[in-house]
Amino acid sequence: MSRFVVQFMKDVLGGNGREREVCQGSLEIDALSEGQATEIAKLKFCEQQALCDWSLHADRIRIDAADVHA
């Protein structure tokens, strides 16, 4: 099993009128694959945020392998 860091990202308009990317939430997930980690993270994010769909608070998902040092 591998560990992944899953971030829920959203583009927002700043006070200066420029768009910027904001992380709406980040989770560390243990899963067999990136796809499985993404699906687990979607469920957990919705549970944490009391949402029926993760895309209500984020535009996209960014996923990376966790940097695990033994």
CHARMM internal coordinates of N, CA and C (Angstrom, degrees):
IC EDIT
DIST 1 N 1 CA 1.4508
DIST 1 CA 1 C 1.5317
ANGL 1 N 1 CA 1 C 108.43
DIST 1 C 2 N 1.2964
ANGL 1 CA 1 C 2 N 115.82
DIHE 1 N 1 CA 1 C 2 N 143.71
DIST 2 N 2 CA 1.4612
ANGL 1 C 2 N 2 CA 122.08
DIHE 1 CA 1 C 2 N 2 CA -179.62
DIST 2 CA 2 C 1.5201
ANGL 2 N 2 CA 2 C 109.89
DIHE 1 C 2 N 2 CA 2 C -113.76
DIST 2 C 3 N 1.3127
ANGL 2 CA 2 C 3 N 114.61
DIHE 2 N 2 CA 2 C 3 N 160.26
DIST 3 N 3 CA 1.4718
ANGL 2 C 3 N 3 CA 120.34
DIHE 2 CA 2 C 3 N 3 CA 177.02
DIST 3 CA 3 C 1.5224
ANGL 3 N 3 CA 3 C 108.45
DIHE 2 C 3 N 3 CA 3 C -110.07
DIST 3 C 4 N 1.3442
ANGL 3 CA 3 C 4 N 114.91
DIHE 3 N 3 CA 3 C 4 N 136.25
DIST 4 N 4 CA 1.4482
ANGL 3 C 4 N 4 CA 121.96
DIHE 3 CA 3 C 4 N 4 CA -178.96
DIST 4 CA 4 C 1.5286
ANGL 4 N 4 CA 4 C 109.86
DIHE 3 C 4 N 4 CA 4 C -126.92
DIST 4 C 5 N 1.3244
ANGL 4 CA 4 C 5 N 115.54
DIHE 4 N 4 CA 4 C 5 N 148.65
DIST 5 N 5 CA 1.4571
ANGL 4 C 5 N 5 CA 121.66
DIHE 4 CA 4 C 5 N 5 CA 172.26
DIST 5 CA 5 C 1.5231
ANGL 5 N 5 CA 5 C 106.29
DIHE 4 C 5 N 5 CA 5 C -104.74
DIST 5 C 6 N 1.3286
ANGL 5 CA 5 C 6 N 115.27
DIHE 5 N 5 CA 5 C 6 N 120.23
DIST 6 N 6 CA 1.4630
ANGL 5 C 6 N 6 CA 121.50
DIHE 5 CA 5 C 6 N 6 CA -177.45
DIST 6 CA 6 C 1.5221
ANGL 6 N 6 CA 6 C 107.91
DIHE 5 C 6 N 6 CA 6 C -113.48
DIST 6 C 7 N 1.3316
ANGL 6 CA 6 C 7 N 116.12
DIHE 6 N 6 CA 6 C 7 N 123.32
DIST 7 N 7 CA 1.4621
ANGL 6 C 7 N 7 CA 121.56
DIHE 6 CA 6 C 7 N 7 CA -179.89
DIST 7 CA 7 C 1.5226
ANGL 7 N 7 CA 7 C 109.63
DIHE 6 C 7 N 7 CA 7 C -116.78
DIST 7 C 8 N 1.3228
ANGL 7 CA 7 C 8 N 115.12
DIHE 7 N 7 CA 7 C 8 N 138.88
DIST 8 N 8 CA 1.4500
ANGL 7 C 8 N 8 CA 122.35
DIHE 7 CA 7 C 8 N 8 CA 177.65
DIST 8 CA 8 C 1.5242
ANGL 8 N 8 CA 8 C 107.48
DIHE 7 C 8 N 8 CA 8 C -102.98
DIST 8 C 9 N 1.3318
ANGL 8 CA 8 C 9 N 116.44
DIHE 8 N 8 CA 8 C 9 N 113.31
DIST 9 N 9 CA 1.4506
ANGL 8 C 9 N 9 CA 122.68
DIHE 8 CA 8 C 9 N 9 CA -171.27
DIST 9 CA 9 C 1.5336
ANGL 9 N 9 CA 9 C 111.47
DIHE 8 C 9 N 9 CA 9 C -108.80
DIST 9 C 10 N 1.3331
ANGL 9 CA 9 C 10 N 114.93
DIHE 9 N 9 CA 9 C 10 N 146.01
DIST 10 N 10 CA 1.4716
ANGL 9 C 10 N 10 CA 121.12
DIHE 9 CA 9 C 10 N 10 CA 178.51
DIST 10 CA 10 C 1.5238
ANGL 10 N 10 CA 10 C 109.34
DIHE 9 C 10 N 10 CA 10 C -138.25
DIST 10 C 11 N 1.3145
ANGL 10 CA 10 C 11 N 116.44
DIHE 10 N 10 CA 10 C 11 N 140.23
DIST 11 N 11 CA 1.4617
ANGL 10 C 11 N 11 CA 122.34
DIHE 10 CA 10 C 11 N 11 CA 173.58
DIST 11 CA 11 C 1.5243
ANGL 11 N 11 CA 11 C 107.87
DIHE 10 C 11 N 11 CA 11 C -88.82
DIST 11 C 12 N 1.3294
ANGL 11 CA 11 C 12 N 116.36
DIHE 11 N 11 CA 11 C 12 N 127.08
DIST 12 N 12 CA 1.4651
ANGL 11 C 12 N 12 CA 121.28
DIHE 11 CA 11 C 12 N 12 CA 178.81
DIST 12 CA 12 C 1.5179
ANGL 12 N 12 CA 12 C 109.29
DIHE 11 C 12 N 12 CA 12 C -128.85
DIST 12 C 13 N 1.3025
ANGL 12 CA 12 C 13 N 115.61
DIHE 12 N 12 CA 12 C 13 N 156.12
DIST 13 N 13 CA 1.4553
ANGL 12 C 13 N 13 CA 121.81
DIHE 12 CA 12 C 13 N 13 CA 178.70
DIST 13 CA 13 C 1.5250
ANGL 13 N 13 CA 13 C 108.62
DIHE 12 C 13 N 13 CA 13 C -91.71
DIST 13 C 14 N 1.3226
ANGL 13 CA 13 C 14 N 116.91
DIHE 13 N 13 CA 13 C 14 N 122.53
DIST 14 N 14 CA 1.4570
ANGL 13 C 14 N 14 CA 121.69
DIHE 13 CA 13 C 14 N 14 CA 179.96
DIST 14 CA 14 C 1.5167
ANGL 14 N 14 CA 14 C 111.57
DIHE 13 C 14 N 14 CA 14 C -80.33
DIST 14 C 15 N 1.3225
ANGL 14 CA 14 C 15 N 115.74
DIHE 14 N 14 CA 14 C 15 N 173.20
DIST 15 N 15 CA 1.4557
ANGL 14 C 15 N 15 CA 122.15
DIHE 14 CA 14 C 15 N 15 CA -179.87
DIST 15 CA 15 C 1.5191
ANGL 15 N 15 CA 15 C 113.10
DIHE 14 C 15 N 15 CA 15 C -62.15
DIST 15 C 16 N 1.3364
ANGL 15 CA 15 C 16 N 116.14
DIHE 15 N 15 CA 15 C 16 N -23.20
DIST 16 N 16 CA 1.4593
ANGL 15 C 16 N 16 CA 120.37
DIHE 15 CA 15 C 16 N 16 CA 180.00
DIST 16 CA 16 C 1.5303
ANGL 16 N 16 CA 16 C 112.28
DIHE 15 C 16 N 16 CA 16 C -89.22
DIST 16 C 17 N 1.3450
ANGL 16 CA 16 C 17 N 116.46
DIHE 16 N 16 CA 16 C 17 N 5.73
DIST 17 N 17 CA 1.4570
ANGL 16 C 17 N 17 CA 120.11
DIHE 16 CA 16 C 17 N 17 CA 179.01
DIST 17 CA 17 C 1.5152
ANGL 17 N 17 CA 17 C 114.35
DIHE 16 C 17 N 17 CA 17 C 84.18
DIST 17 C 18 N 1.3164
ANGL 17 CA 17 C 18 N 117.05
DIHE 17 N 17 CA 17 C 18 N 2.37
DIST 18 N 18 CA 1.4595
ANGL 17 C 18 N 18 CA 120.78
DIHE 17 CA 17 C 18 N 18 CA 179.73
DIST 18 CA 18 C 1.5180
ANGL 18 N 18 CA 18 C 110.31
DIHE 17 C 18 N 18 CA 18 C -99.34
DIST 18 C 19 N 1.3249
ANGL 18 CA 18 C 19 N 114.71
DIHE 18 N 18 CA 18 C 19 N 144.72
DIST 19 N 19 CA 1.4465
ANGL 18 C 19 N 19 CA 120.59
DIHE 18 CA 18 C 19 N 19 CA 178.52
DIST 19 CA 19 C 1.5283
ANGL 19 N 19 CA 19 C 109.48
DIHE 18 C 19 N 19 CA 19 C -79.53
DIST 19 C 20 N 1.3435
ANGL 19 CA 19 C 20 N 115.49
DIHE 19 N 19 CA 19 C 20 N 140.32
DIST 20 N 20 CA 1.4543
ANGL 19 C 20 N 20 CA 119.24
DIHE 19 CA 19 C 20 N 20 CA 175.35
DIST 20 CA 20 C 1.5177
ANGL 20 N 20 CA 20 C 108.95
DIHE 19 C 20 N 20 CA 20 C -140.33
DIST 20 C 21 N 1.3119
ANGL 20 CA 20 C 21 N 115.54
DIHE 20 N 20 CA 20 C 21 N 158.22
DIST 21 N 21 CA 1.4571
ANGL 20 C 21 N 21 CA 122.50
DIHE 20 CA 20 C 21 N 21 CA -178.07
DIST 21 CA 21 C 1.5248
ANGL 21 N 21 CA 21 C 109.66
DIHE 20 C 21 N 21 CA 21 C -94.96
DIST 21 C 22 N 1.3352
ANGL 21 CA 21 C 22 N 116.55
DIHE 21 N 21 CA 21 C 22 N 131.29
DIST 22 N 22 CA 1.4546
ANGL 21 C 22 N 22 CA 122.07
DIHE 21 CA 21 C 22 N 22 CA -178.45
DIST 22 CA 22 C 1.5292
ANGL 22 N 22 CA 22 C 108.54
DIHE 21 C 22 N 22 CA 22 C -126.21
DIST 22 C 23 N 1.3273
ANGL 22 CA 22 C 23 N 115.89
DIHE 22 N 22 CA 22 C 23 N 136.21
DIST 23 N 23 CA 1.4516
ANGL 22 C 23 N 23 CA 120.74
DIHE 22 CA 22 C 23 N 23 CA 176.34
DIST 23 CA 23 C 1.5290
ANGL 23 N 23 CA 23 C 108.53
DIHE 22 C 23 N 23 CA 23 C -83.54
DIST 23 C 24 N 1.3180
ANGL 23 CA 23 C 24 N 116.78
DIHE 23 N 23 CA 23 C 24 N 120.23
DIST 24 N 24 CA 1.4633
ANGL 23 C 24 N 24 CA 122.75
DIHE 23 CA 23 C 24 N 24 CA -178.98
DIST 24 CA 24 C 1.5368
ANGL 24 N 24 CA 24 C 111.82
DIHE 23 C 24 N 24 CA 24 C -87.03
DIST 24 C 25 N 1.3211
ANGL 24 CA 24 C 25 N 116.15
DIHE 24 N 24 CA 24 C 25 N -16.68
DIST 25 N 25 CA 1.4604
ANGL 24 C 25 N 25 CA 120.30
DIHE 24 CA 24 C 25 N 25 CA 179.90
DIST 25 CA 25 C 1.5110
ANGL 25 N 25 CA 25 C 109.88
DIHE 24 C 25 N 25 CA 25 C 175.89
DIST 25 C 26 N 1.3316
ANGL 25 CA 25 C 26 N 115.48
DIHE 25 N 25 CA 25 C 26 N 152.73
DIST 26 N 26 CA 1.4523
ANGL 25 C 26 N 26 CA 121.50
DIHE 25 CA 25 C 26 N 26 CA -179.35
DIST 26 CA 26 C 1.5206
ANGL 26 N 26 CA 26 C 108.69
DIHE 25 C 26 N 26 CA 26 C -138.71
DIST 26 C 27 N 1.3245
ANGL 26 CA 26 C 27 N 115.94
DIHE 26 N 26 CA 26 C 27 N 136.77
DIST 27 N 27 CA 1.4586
ANGL 26 C 27 N 27 CA 121.70
DIHE 26 CA 26 C 27 N 27 CA -179.78
DIST 27 CA 27 C 1.5153
ANGL 27 N 27 CA 27 C 109.97
DIHE 26 C 27 N 27 CA 27 C -133.26
DIST 27 C 28 N 1.3309
ANGL 27 CA 27 C 28 N 117.05
DIHE 27 N 27 CA 27 C 28 N 144.52
DIST 28 N 28 CA 1.4567
ANGL 27 C 28 N 28 CA 122.01
DIHE 27 CA 27 C 28 N 28 CA 169.61
DIST 28 CA 28 C 1.5103
ANGL 28 N 28 CA 28 C 106.95
DIHE 27 C 28 N 28 CA 28 C -100.54
DIST 28 C 29 N 1.3270
ANGL 28 CA 28 C 29 N 115.48
DIHE 28 N 28 CA 28 C 29 N 126.00
DIST 29 N 29 CA 1.4578
ANGL 28 C 29 N 29 CA 121.82
DIHE 28 CA 28 C 29 N 29 CA -173.92
DIST 29 CA 29 C 1.5225
ANGL 29 N 29 CA 29 C 109.61
DIHE 28 C 29 N 29 CA 29 C -126.48
DIST 29 C 30 N 1.3342
ANGL 29 CA 29 C 30 N 116.25
DIHE 29 N 29 CA 29 C 30 N 134.20
DIST 30 N 30 CA 1.4650
ANGL 29 C 30 N 30 CA 121.91
DIHE 29 CA 29 C 30 N 30 CA 171.25
DIST 30 CA 30 C 1.5188
ANGL 30 N 30 CA 30 C 107.51
DIHE 29 C 30 N 30 CA 30 C -94.97
DIST 30 C 31 N 1.3413
ANGL 30 CA 30 C 31 N 116.31
DIHE 30 N 30 CA 30 C 31 N 124.67
DIST 31 N 31 CA 1.4662
ANGL 30 C 31 N 31 CA 120.36
DIHE 30 CA 30 C 31 N 31 CA -177.04
DIST 31 CA 31 C 1.5242
ANGL 31 N 31 CA 31 C 109.70
DIHE 30 C 31 N 31 CA 31 C -156.03
DIST 31 C 32 N 1.3228
ANGL 31 CA 31 C 32 N 115.18
DIHE 31 N 31 CA 31 C 32 N 167.83
DIST 32 N 32 CA 1.4619
ANGL 31 C 32 N 32 CA 121.25
DIHE 31 CA 31 C 32 N 32 CA 179.41
DIST 32 CA 32 C 1.5256
ANGL 32 N 32 CA 32 C 112.76
DIHE 31 C 32 N 32 CA 32 C -79.08
DIST 32 C 33 N 1.3511
ANGL 32 CA 32 C 33 N 116.64
DIHE 32 N 32 CA 32 C 33 N -24.55
DIST 33 N 33 CA 1.4653
ANGL 32 C 33 N 33 CA 120.53
DIHE 32 CA 32 C 33 N 33 CA -177.18
DIST 33 CA 33 C 1.5235
ANGL 33 N 33 CA 33 C 109.81
DIHE 32 C 33 N 33 CA 33 C -152.09
DIST 33 C 34 N 1.3365
ANGL 33 CA 33 C 34 N 115.88
DIHE 33 N 33 CA 33 C 34 N 167.61
DIST 34 N 34 CA 1.4679
ANGL 33 C 34 N 34 CA 120.67
DIHE 33 CA 33 C 34 N 34 CA 175.58
DIST 34 CA 34 C 1.5158
ANGL 34 N 34 CA 34 C 110.98
DIHE 33 C 34 N 34 CA 34 C -60.65
DIST 34 C 35 N 1.3234
ANGL 34 CA 34 C 35 N 116.27
DIHE 34 N 34 CA 34 C 35 N -41.17
DIST 35 N 35 CA 1.4645
ANGL 34 C 35 N 35 CA 120.27
DIHE 34 CA 34 C 35 N 35 CA -179.53
DIST 35 CA 35 C 1.5179
ANGL 35 N 35 CA 35 C 112.10
DIHE 34 C 35 N 35 CA 35 C -61.87
DIST 35 C 36 N 1.3310
ANGL 35 CA 35 C 36 N 116.28
DIHE 35 N 35 CA 35 C 36 N -43.93
DIST 36 N 36 CA 1.4557
ANGL 35 C 36 N 36 CA 120.04
DIHE 35 CA 35 C 36 N 36 CA 178.80
DIST 36 CA 36 C 1.5291
ANGL 36 N 36 CA 36 C 110.51
DIHE 35 C 36 N 36 CA 36 C -66.12
DIST 36 C 37 N 1.3317
ANGL 36 CA 36 C 37 N 116.91
DIHE 36 N 36 CA 36 C 37 N -40.83
DIST 37 N 37 CA 1.4656
ANGL 36 C 37 N 37 CA 121.15
DIHE 36 CA 36 C 37 N 37 CA 178.64
DIST 37 CA 37 C 1.5277
ANGL 37 N 37 CA 37 C 110.63
DIHE 36 C 37 N 37 CA 37 C -61.62
DIST 37 C 38 N 1.3145
ANGL 37 CA 37 C 38 N 116.68
DIHE 37 N 37 CA 37 C 38 N -40.62
DIST 38 N 38 CA 1.4659
ANGL 37 C 38 N 38 CA 121.33
DIHE 37 CA 37 C 38 N 38 CA 179.33
DIST 38 CA 38 C 1.5250
ANGL 38 N 38 CA 38 C 110.91
DIHE 37 C 38 N 38 CA 38 C -61.95
DIST 38 C 39 N 1.3190
ANGL 38 CA 38 C 39 N 116.87
DIHE 38 N 38 CA 38 C 39 N -46.31
DIST 39 N 39 CA 1.4679
ANGL 38 C 39 N 39 CA 120.58
DIHE 38 CA 38 C 39 N 39 CA -178.83
DIST 39 CA 39 C 1.5292
ANGL 39 N 39 CA 39 C 111.64
DIHE 38 C 39 N 39 CA 39 C -65.62
DIST 39 C 40 N 1.3259
ANGL 39 CA 39 C 40 N 117.52
DIHE 39 N 39 CA 39 C 40 N -41.32
DIST 40 N 40 CA 1.4677
ANGL 39 C 40 N 40 CA 120.96
DIHE 39 CA 39 C 40 N 40 CA 177.40
DIST 40 CA 40 C 1.5279
ANGL 40 N 40 CA 40 C 110.05
DIHE 39 C 40 N 40 CA 40 C -63.78
DIST 40 C 41 N 1.3369
ANGL 40 CA 40 C 41 N 116.46
DIHE 40 N 40 CA 40 C 41 N -43.24
DIST 41 N 41 CA 1.4679
ANGL 40 C 41 N 41 CA 120.96
DIHE 40 CA 40 C 41 N 41 CA -179.44
DIST 41 CA 41 C 1.5227
ANGL 41 N 41 CA 41 C 111.07
DIHE 40 C 41 N 41 CA 41 C -63.46
DIST 41 C 42 N 1.3205
ANGL 41 CA 41 C 42 N 117.97
DIHE 41 N 41 CA 41 C 42 N -39.87
DIST 42 N 42 CA 1.4665
ANGL 41 C 42 N 42 CA 121.12
DIHE 41 CA 41 C 42 N 42 CA 178.14
DIST 42 CA 42 C 1.5222
ANGL 42 N 42 CA 42 C 110.36
DIHE 41 C 42 N 42 CA 42 C -58.01
DIST 42 C 43 N 1.3255
ANGL 42 CA 42 C 43 N 116.17
DIHE 42 N 42 CA 42 C 43 N -46.44
DIST 43 N 43 CA 1.4682
ANGL 42 C 43 N 43 CA 120.69
DIHE 42 CA 42 C 43 N 43 CA 179.97
DIST 43 CA 43 C 1.5231
ANGL 43 N 43 CA 43 C 111.62
DIHE 42 C 43 N 43 CA 43 C -62.90
DIST 43 C 44 N 1.3297
ANGL 43 CA 43 C 44 N 116.84
DIHE 43 N 43 CA 43 C 44 N -45.29
DIST 44 N 44 CA 1.4666
ANGL 43 C 44 N 44 CA 120.84
DIHE 43 CA 43 C 44 N 44 CA -178.77
DIST 44 CA 44 C 1.5244
ANGL 44 N 44 CA 44 C 111.46
DIHE 43 C 44 N 44 CA 44 C -67.05
DIST 44 C 45 N 1.3361
ANGL 44 CA 44 C 45 N 117.09
DIHE 44 N 44 CA 44 C 45 N -40.28
DIST 45 N 45 CA 1.4598
ANGL 44 C 45 N 45 CA 121.33
DIHE 44 CA 44 C 45 N 45 CA 178.60
DIST 45 CA 45 C 1.5251
ANGL 45 N 45 CA 45 C 110.11
DIHE 44 C 45 N 45 CA 45 C -61.42
DIST 45 C 46 N 1.3198
ANGL 45 CA 45 C 46 N 116.61
DIHE 45 N 45 CA 45 C 46 N -45.31
DIST 46 N 46 CA 1.4656
ANGL 45 C 46 N 46 CA 120.63
DIHE 45 CA 45 C 46 N 46 CA 179.05
DIST 46 CA 46 C 1.5241
ANGL 46 N 46 CA 46 C 110.59
DIHE 45 C 46 N 46 CA 46 C -62.32
DIST 46 C 47 N 1.3116
ANGL 46 CA 46 C 47 N 116.89
DIHE 46 N 46 CA 46 C 47 N -40.72
DIST 47 N 47 CA 1.4601
ANGL 46 C 47 N 47 CA 121.19
DIHE 46 CA 46 C 47 N 47 CA 178.67
DIST 47 CA 47 C 1.5299
ANGL 47 N 47 CA 47 C 110.83
DIHE 46 C 47 N 47 CA 47 C -63.37
DIST 47 C 48 N 1.3230
ANGL 47 CA 47 C 48 N 116.96
DIHE 47 N 47 CA 47 C 48 N -46.28
DIST 48 N 48 CA 1.4649
ANGL 47 C 48 N 48 CA 121.62
DIHE 47 CA 47 C 48 N 48 CA -179.49
DIST 48 CA 48 C 1.5219
ANGL 48 N 48 CA 48 C 112.49
DIHE 47 C 48 N 48 CA 48 C -64.46
DIST 48 C 49 N 1.3255
ANGL 48 CA 48 C 49 N 116.82
DIHE 48 N 48 CA 48 C 49 N -38.11
DIST 49 N 49 CA 1.4647
ANGL 48 C 49 N 49 CA 121.99
DIHE 48 CA 48 C 49 N 49 CA -175.28
DIST 49 CA 49 C 1.5294
ANGL 49 N 49 CA 49 C 112.92
DIHE 48 C 49 N 49 CA 49 C -94.64
DIST 49 C 50 N 1.3243
ANGL 49 CA 49 C 50 N 117.25
DIHE 49 N 49 CA 49 C 50 N 0.39
DIST 50 N 50 CA 1.4700
ANGL 49 C 50 N 50 CA 123.02
DIHE 49 CA 49 C 50 N 50 CA -177.00
DIST 50 CA 50 C 1.5334
ANGL 50 N 50 CA 50 C 110.89
DIHE 49 C 50 N 50 CA 50 C 55.67
DIST 50 C 51 N 1.3319
ANGL 50 CA 50 C 51 N 114.95
DIHE 50 N 50 CA 50 C 51 N 51.13
DIST 51 N 51 CA 1.4665
ANGL 50 C 51 N 51 CA 122.24
DIHE 50 CA 50 C 51 N 51 CA -178.88
DIST 51 CA 51 C 1.5198
ANGL 51 N 51 CA 51 C 110.62
DIHE 50 C 51 N 51 CA 51 C -115.97
DIST 51 C 52 N 1.3196
ANGL 51 CA 51 C 52 N 116.00
DIHE 51 N 51 CA 51 C 52 N 156.88
DIST 52 N 52 CA 1.4599
ANGL 51 C 52 N 52 CA 119.96
DIHE 51 CA 51 C 52 N 52 CA 172.69
DIST 52 CA 52 C 1.5297
ANGL 52 N 52 CA 52 C 110.49
DIHE 51 C 52 N 52 CA 52 C -94.76
DIST 52 C 53 N 1.3441
ANGL 52 CA 52 C 53 N 117.29
DIHE 52 N 52 CA 52 C 53 N -16.64
DIST 53 N 53 CA 1.4625
ANGL 52 C 53 N 53 CA 121.71
DIHE 52 CA 52 C 53 N 53 CA -179.79
DIST 53 CA 53 C 1.5292
ANGL 53 N 53 CA 53 C 108.80
DIHE 52 C 53 N 53 CA 53 C -149.36
DIST 53 C 54 N 1.3267
ANGL 53 CA 53 C 54 N 116.88
DIHE 53 N 53 CA 53 C 54 N 126.54
DIST 54 N 54 CA 1.4705
ANGL 53 C 54 N 54 CA 122.28
DIHE 53 CA 53 C 54 N 54 CA -176.77
DIST 54 CA 54 C 1.5243
ANGL 54 N 54 CA 54 C 111.97
DIHE 53 C 54 N 54 CA 54 C -58.38
DIST 54 C 55 N 1.3457
ANGL 54 CA 54 C 55 N 117.34
DIHE 54 N 54 CA 54 C 55 N -30.11
DIST 55 N 55 CA 1.4664
ANGL 54 C 55 N 55 CA 120.53
DIHE 54 CA 54 C 55 N 55 CA -174.94
DIST 55 CA 55 C 1.5295
ANGL 55 N 55 CA 55 C 113.12
DIHE 54 C 55 N 55 CA 55 C -72.50
DIST 55 C 56 N 1.3241
ANGL 55 CA 55 C 56 N 117.62
DIHE 55 N 55 CA 55 C 56 N -3.08
DIST 56 N 56 CA 1.4651
ANGL 55 C 56 N 56 CA 119.89
DIHE 55 CA 55 C 56 N 56 CA 173.40
DIST 56 CA 56 C 1.5297
ANGL 56 N 56 CA 56 C 111.23
DIHE 55 C 56 N 56 CA 56 C -72.18
DIST 56 C 57 N 1.3349
ANGL 56 CA 56 C 57 N 117.23
DIHE 56 N 56 CA 56 C 57 N -23.39
DIST 57 N 57 CA 1.4729
ANGL 56 C 57 N 57 CA 121.17
DIHE 56 CA 56 C 57 N 57 CA -179.28
DIST 57 CA 57 C 1.5215
ANGL 57 N 57 CA 57 C 113.54
DIHE 56 C 57 N 57 CA 57 C -118.09
DIST 57 C 58 N 1.3317
ANGL 57 CA 57 C 58 N 118.04
DIHE 57 N 57 CA 57 C 58 N -4.22
DIST 58 N 58 CA 1.4642
ANGL 57 C 58 N 58 CA 120.33
DIHE 57 CA 57 C 58 N 58 CA -177.60
DIST 58 CA 58 C 1.5252
ANGL 58 N 58 CA 58 C 110.03
DIHE 57 C 58 N 58 CA 58 C -144.46
DIST 58 C 59 N 1.3374
ANGL 58 CA 58 C 59 N 115.38
DIHE 58 N 58 CA 58 C 59 N 152.16
DIST 59 N 59 CA 1.4546
ANGL 58 C 59 N 59 CA 120.99
DIHE 58 CA 58 C 59 N 59 CA 178.39
DIST 59 CA 59 C 1.5245
ANGL 59 N 59 CA 59 C 112.09
DIHE 58 C 59 N 59 CA 59 C -93.29
DIST 59 C 60 N 1.3235
ANGL 59 CA 59 C 60 N 115.72
DIHE 59 N 59 CA 59 C 60 N -28.66
DIST 60 N 60 CA 1.4638
ANGL 59 C 60 N 60 CA 119.48
DIHE 59 CA 59 C 60 N 60 CA -176.04
DIST 60 CA 60 C 1.5202
ANGL 60 N 60 CA 60 C 109.81
DIHE 59 C 60 N 60 CA 60 C -157.94
DIST 60 C 61 N 1.3253
ANGL 60 CA 60 C 61 N 114.17
DIHE 60 N 60 CA 60 C 61 N 167.81
DIST 61 N 61 CA 1.4579
ANGL 60 C 61 N 61 CA 121.76
DIHE 60 CA 60 C 61 N 61 CA 179.13
DIST 61 CA 61 C 1.5219
ANGL 61 N 61 CA 61 C 107.95
DIHE 60 C 61 N 61 CA 61 C -118.02
DIST 61 C 62 N 1.3101
ANGL 61 CA 61 C 62 N 115.62
DIHE 61 N 61 CA 61 C 62 N 134.42
DIST 62 N 62 CA 1.4669
ANGL 61 C 62 N 62 CA 122.24
DIHE 61 CA 61 C 62 N 62 CA 175.31
DIST 62 CA 62 C 1.5274
ANGL 62 N 62 CA 62 C 106.53
DIHE 61 C 62 N 62 CA 62 C -113.00
DIST 62 C 63 N 1.3266
ANGL 62 CA 62 C 63 N 116.81
DIHE 62 N 62 CA 62 C 63 N 131.34
DIST 63 N 63 CA 1.4540
ANGL 62 C 63 N 63 CA 119.77
DIHE 62 CA 62 C 63 N 63 CA -179.70
DIST 63 CA 63 C 1.5246
ANGL 63 N 63 CA 63 C 110.44
DIHE 62 C 63 N 63 CA 63 C -131.22
DIST 63 C 64 N 1.3242
ANGL 63 CA 63 C 64 N 115.20
DIHE 63 N 63 CA 63 C 64 N 136.25
DIST 64 N 64 CA 1.4553
ANGL 63 C 64 N 64 CA 122.35
DIHE 63 CA 63 C 64 N 64 CA 179.43
DIST 64 CA 64 C 1.5172
ANGL 64 N 64 CA 64 C 108.95
DIHE 63 C 64 N 64 CA 64 C -138.44
DIST 64 C 65 N 1.3255
ANGL 64 CA 64 C 65 N 115.85
DIHE 64 N 64 CA 64 C 65 N 152.30
DIST 65 N 65 CA 1.4589
ANGL 64 C 65 N 65 CA 119.85
DIHE 64 CA 64 C 65 N 65 CA 172.69
DIST 65 CA 65 C 1.5158
ANGL 65 N 65 CA 65 C 107.72
DIHE 64 C 65 N 65 CA 65 C -66.93
DIST 65 C 66 N 1.3393
ANGL 65 CA 65 C 66 N 116.69
DIHE 65 N 65 CA 65 C 66 N 136.12
DIST 66 N 66 CA 1.4612
ANGL 65 C 66 N 66 CA 120.24
DIHE 65 CA 65 C 66 N 66 CA 179.00
DIST 66 CA 66 C 1.5200
ANGL 66 N 66 CA 66 C 109.00
DIHE 65 C 66 N 66 CA 66 C -69.43
DIST 66 C 67 N 1.3090
ANGL 66 CA 66 C 67 N 115.15
DIHE 66 N 66 CA 66 C 67 N 145.16
DIST 67 N 67 CA 1.4560
ANGL 66 C 67 N 67 CA 121.62
DIHE 66 CA 66 C 67 N 67 CA 178.86
DIST 67 CA 67 C 1.5311
ANGL 67 N 67 CA 67 C 107.65
DIHE 66 C 67 N 67 CA 67 C -87.31
DIST 67 C 68 N 1.3265
ANGL 67 CA 67 C 68 N 116.05
DIHE 67 N 67 CA 67 C 68 N 92.79
DIST 68 N 68 CA 1.4634
ANGL 67 C 68 N 68 CA 121.08
DIHE 67 CA 67 C 68 N 68 CA -175.44
DIST 68 CA 68 C 1.5261
ANGL 68 N 68 CA 68 C 108.86
DIHE 67 C 68 N 68 CA 68 C -101.84
DIST 68 C 69 N 1.3060
ANGL 68 CA 68 C 69 N 115.30
DIHE 68 N 68 CA 68 C 69 N 123.26
DIST 69 N 69 CA 1.4631
ANGL 68 C 69 N 69 CA 121.32
DIHE 68 CA 68 C 69 N 69 CA 177.98
DIST 69 CA 69 C 1.5287
ANGL 69 N 69 CA 69 C 109.11
DIHE 68 C 69 N 69 CA 69 C -109.50
DIST 69 C 70 N 1.3067
ANGL 69 CA 69 C 70 N 115.68
DIHE 69 N 69 CA 69 C 70 N 125.53
DIST 70 N 70 CA 1.4661
ANGL 69 C 70 N 70 CA 120.01
DIHE 69 CA 69 C 70 N 70 CA -179.49
DIST 70 CA 70 C 1.5144
ANGL 70 N 70 CA 70 C 111.29
DIHE 69 C 70 N 70 CA 70 C -93.77
END
COOR INIT
IC SEED 1 N 1 CA 1 C
IC BUILD
